[in-house]
């Protein structure tokens, strides 16, 4: 009989012990942590910070290993925005998070422009940029998260700083390009962002002269048409109707009632619960009149 170390399966067993067959990559670790970001969350509370911290660290590690991968830029931006908006309450820390987000967005934008073989896309109109990027994978996602990152940057900084940085214009441009590239991305996220901007942003000469309330209503109606699964679509449309189209007050009330009856998928409960609770408060206020 041959010694055990000469048996056919011996080296396979040793190899399986020494090198796990399914060694987990940083990206896989980040994806798993990001999917668990809502675990243990109770409406009105603050999410557990551990899963999102793990996700951010893992995605950054993955991006450091593969800096040309645009999808990793997108995953890291989405994780940072979640942390900055839903988990962190300290304003200084929020500013740091969103400064990091817009820096990653700049890198991702440079990468997709190179993929489109266009180095000076920023000089073109949103329509021209969208046309040039049409065949570039994840271009819509990059512009959507760039809009989100700059929007949050503006919210967490002094209004004068936001004006100097041209935040409103940046958000308008990126959300418009995102919606032109893929209007259904993130449950019509680009349309939702752009519509809310038109519906709620103040008109300031030479800064937000493009604001159009009717365009905001049109965009938000299209977002709801594409997806009723994200409660923010319904809430933003209801608020826009109540503010700018009061003849359709009953439509707004029905949207709020739909949110009052609805529920969120467990994985998205953090993002969605805020909109649902705001809708319930608004409905109670309106029905009490």
matplotlib code that plots the C-alpha trace (Angstrom):
import matplotlib.pyplot as plt

x = [0.0, 1.3, 1.9, -1.0, 0.9, 1.1, -2.7, -4.4, -6.6, -4.0, -2.7, -6.2, -7.1, -3.9, -4.6, -8.1, -6.8, -4.0, -5.9, -9.7, -11.5, -13.8, -11.5, -13.6, -12.6, -12.9, -15.8, -17.8, -17.2, -18.4, -21.5, -22.5, -22.0, -23.9, -26.8, -27.0, -26.9, -30.5, -30.3, -31.5, -32.8, -35.9, -37.9, -36.9, -33.6, -30.1, -28.7, -25.9, -22.7, -20.7, -22.0, -21.6, -18.1, -17.1, -18.6, -16.7, -13.4, -13.9, -14.9, -12.0, -9.6, -11.2, -10.9, -7.2, -6.5, -8.5, -8.6, -10.0, -13.2, -16.0, -18.5, -16.3, -16.4, -20.2, -20.4, -18.1, -20.0, -23.3, -21.9, -20.4, -23.7, -25.6, -23.2, -23.1, -26.9, -28.3, -25.6, -23.5, -24.9, -21.7, -21.6, -17.8, -17.7, -20.5, -18.5, -15.5, -17.6, -19.2, -15.9, -14.5, -17.6, -17.2, -13.5, -14.4, -17.1, -14.5, -12.3, -15.2, -16.2, -12.7, -12.7, -16.0, -15.0, -11.8, -13.9, -16.0, -12.7, -13.7, -11.5, -13.5, -17.0, -17.6, -17.6, -20.6, -24.3, -26.0, -27.7, -24.3, -22.6, -25.4, -25.1, -21.3, -21.7, -24.6, -22.4, -20.3, -21.4, -22.5, -22.2, -25.8, -24.8, -21.7, -23.6, -26.4, -24.1, -22.1, -25.4, -26.2, -22.7, -22.8, -26.3, -25.2, -22.1, -24.3, -26.6, -23.8, -21.9, -22.7, -25.0, -22.2, -19.8, -22.4, -22.8, -19.1, -18.8, -21.8, -23.5, -26.9, -25.6, -23.5, -26.5, -28.7, -26.2, -25.3, -28.9, -30.0, -27.3, -28.2, -31.8, -31.0, -28.8, -31.1, -34.3, -35.1, -31.8, -32.3, -36.1, -35.9, -33.4, -32.1, -35.7, -36.5, -33.5, -34.0, -37.7, -37.2, -34.6, -37.0, -39.9, -38.1, -35.0, -35.3, -35.0, -31.8, -30.9, -27.7, -27.5, -30.7, -32.5, -33.2, -35.7, -39.1, -41.9, -44.0, -40.9, -40.5, -44.0, -43.6, -40.3, -41.7, -44.9, -42.6, -40.6, -43.8, -44.9, -41.6, -41.4, -43.8, -41.4, -39.4, -41.6, -39.5, -41.0, -44.5, -43.7, -41.8, -44.6, -47.2, -45.3, -44.8, -48.5, -49.5, -47.1, -47.4, -50.5, -53.2, -56.0, -54.9, -54.8, -56.8, -54.1, -51.5, -53.7, -54.1, -50.3, -49.8, -52.4, -50.7, -47.5, -49.4, -50.6, -47.3, -44.2, -40.6, -38.4, -36.3, -33.0, -34.2, -36.1, -33.6, -33.8, -37.5, -38.8, -38.0, -40.2, -43.0, -43.0, -42.9, -45.8, -47.8, -47.1, -48.1, -51.3, -52.3, -51.7, -53.8, -56.7, -56.8, -57.7]
y = [0.0, 3.5, 6.0, 8.4, 11.3, 9.4, 8.7, 10.4, 12.8, 13.9, 16.9, 18.1, 18.1, 20.0, 22.5, 23.1, 23.7, 26.0, 28.1, 28.4, 27.6, 30.5, 33.2, 36.3, 39.4, 42.9, 43.7, 40.6, 41.6, 45.1, 43.9, 41.7, 44.4, 47.0, 44.6, 44.3, 48.1, 48.1, 45.2, 46.1, 49.5, 50.9, 53.7, 57.0, 55.7, 55.6, 52.7, 50.6, 52.1, 48.8, 47.4, 50.6, 51.1, 47.6, 48.3, 51.5, 50.0, 47.0, 49.0, 51.4, 48.4, 47.0, 50.3, 50.7, 47.3, 48.1, 51.9, 51.8, 50.0, 52.5, 50.1, 50.2, 54.0, 53.8, 51.4, 53.5, 56.7, 55.0, 53.7, 57.0, 58.9, 56.4, 56.9, 60.7, 61.2, 58.4, 57.4, 60.5, 63.5, 65.5, 68.3, 68.3, 64.6, 64.9, 67.5, 65.3, 62.4, 64.4, 66.0, 62.5, 61.5, 64.4, 63.6, 60.0, 61.3, 63.4, 60.4, 58.3, 61.1, 61.3, 57.5, 57.4, 60.4, 58.5, 55.4, 57.7, 59.0, 62.5, 64.5, 67.8, 66.6, 69.1, 71.8, 70.3, 70.6, 67.9, 66.6, 66.4, 64.7, 62.1, 61.4, 61.0, 58.7, 56.6, 53.5, 53.8, 51.3, 52.8, 56.4, 57.1, 55.7, 57.9, 61.1, 60.1, 59.7, 62.8, 64.7, 63.1, 63.8, 67.4, 67.8, 66.6, 68.7, 71.7, 70.8, 70.4, 73.6, 77.3, 78.6, 81.0, 78.1, 76.2, 79.3, 79.7, 76.0, 76.2, 73.3, 73.9, 74.0, 70.8, 68.9, 70.1, 69.1, 65.7, 64.7, 65.7, 63.7, 60.7, 60.9, 61.3, 58.3, 56.0, 57.5, 54.3, 54.1, 53.8, 53.9, 57.0, 58.6, 61.1, 62.3, 62.4, 64.5, 66.8, 67.2, 68.0, 70.6, 72.4, 72.1, 73.2, 75.2, 79.0, 81.1, 83.2, 85.3, 84.1, 81.0, 79.0, 80.9, 77.5, 76.6, 75.7, 74.6, 73.1, 71.1, 69.9, 68.6, 66.9, 65.2, 64.0, 62.6, 60.7, 59.4, 58.1, 56.6, 54.7, 53.5, 53.6, 51.4, 54.3, 56.4, 59.5, 59.7, 59.8, 62.2, 64.7, 64.7, 65.2, 68.1, 69.7, 69.4, 71.0, 73.9, 74.5, 72.8, 73.2, 72.4, 68.8, 68.7, 65.4, 63.7, 64.8, 63.4, 60.1, 59.9, 60.5, 57.9, 55.4, 56.0, 55.7, 52.3, 51.2, 49.4, 49.3, 46.3, 45.4, 46.2, 49.7, 50.5, 53.2, 55.1, 54.7, 55.1, 58.8, 59.5, 57.3, 59.0, 62.5, 61.5, 60.4, 63.6, 65.7, 63.7, 64.1, 67.8, 68.2, 66.0, 67.9, 71.2]
z = [0.0, -0.9, 2.0, 2.6, 1.1, -2.2, -2.3, -5.3, -3.3, -0.7, -2.5, -3.3, 0.4, 1.3, -1.5, -0.2, 3.3, 2.3, -0.3, 0.2, -3.1, -2.8, -1.4, -0.9, -2.8, -1.3, -3.7, -2.6, 1.0, 0.3, -1.6, 1.3, 3.9, 1.7, 1.4, 5.2, 5.8, 7.1, 9.5, 12.9, 11.7, 13.4, 11.8, 13.4, 14.5, 13.0, 11.1, 12.5, 11.2, 11.1, 7.8, 5.8, 7.3, 6.2, 2.7, 2.3, 3.4, 1.1, -1.9, -1.5, -1.3, -4.4, -6.2, -5.1, -6.8, -9.9, -10.3, -13.9, -12.9, -13.1, -11.4, -8.2, -8.3, -8.4, -5.5, -3.4, -4.1, -3.2, 0.1, 1.0, 0.3, 2.5, 5.3, 5.0, 4.8, 7.0, 9.5, 10.3, 12.2, 12.7, 10.1, 9.8, 9.2, 6.6, 4.7, 4.6, 3.3, 0.5, -0.4, -0.8, -2.8, -5.4, -5.7, -6.6, -9.0, -10.7, -11.2, -12.5, -14.9, -16.3, -16.8, -18.7, -20.8, -21.8, -22.7, -24.9, -26.4, -25.4, -23.0, -23.1, -22.7, -19.9, -22.5, -24.3, -23.5, -21.4, -24.6, -26.4, -23.5, -23.2, -27.0, -26.7, -23.7, -25.0, -25.5, -22.3, -19.6, -16.3, -17.6, -16.3, -12.8, -12.7, -13.5, -11.1, -8.1, -9.1, -8.9, -5.5, -4.2, -5.2, -3.9, -0.5, -0.6, -1.1, 1.7, 4.2, 3.3, 3.7, 0.9, -0.2, -0.6, -2.6, -4.9, -5.4, -6.3, -8.7, -6.9, -8.3, -11.9, -11.3, -9.9, -12.7, -15.4, -13.9, -13.1, -16.6, -18.3, -16.1, -17.1, -20.8, -20.7, -18.7, -17.3, -15.4, -13.4, -9.7, -10.0, -12.2, -9.9, -12.4, -13.3, -9.5, -8.8, -11.7, -11.2, -7.5, -8.4, -10.8, -8.3, -5.1, -6.0, -5.7, -8.8, -8.7, -11.7, -13.4, -11.1, -11.4, -14.1, -15.7, -12.9, -14.4, -12.1, -14.9, -16.1, -12.5, -12.4, -15.8, -14.8, -11.5, -13.2, -15.5, -12.6, -11.0, -14.3, -14.5, -10.9, -7.9, -5.9, -4.6, -2.3, -2.9, -6.4, -5.1, -2.2, -4.4, -6.9, -4.2, -2.7, -6.2, -7.0, -3.6, -4.2, -7.9, -9.2, -6.5, -8.9, -8.6, -4.8, -4.9, -6.9, -4.4, -1.5, -3.2, -3.7, 0.0, 0.9, -1.3, 0.6, 3.9, 2.9, 1.4, 2.8, 1.8, 0.9, 4.0, 2.2, 1.4, 4.6, 5.7, 2.4, 2.0, 5.6, 5.7, 2.7, 4.0, 7.4, 5.8, 3.6, 6.6, 8.5, 5.5, 4.9, 8.6, 8.4, 5.2, 6.3, 9.6, 7.8]

ax = plt.figure().add_subplot(projection="3d")
ax.plot(x, y, z, "-o")
ax.set_aspect("equal")
plt.show()
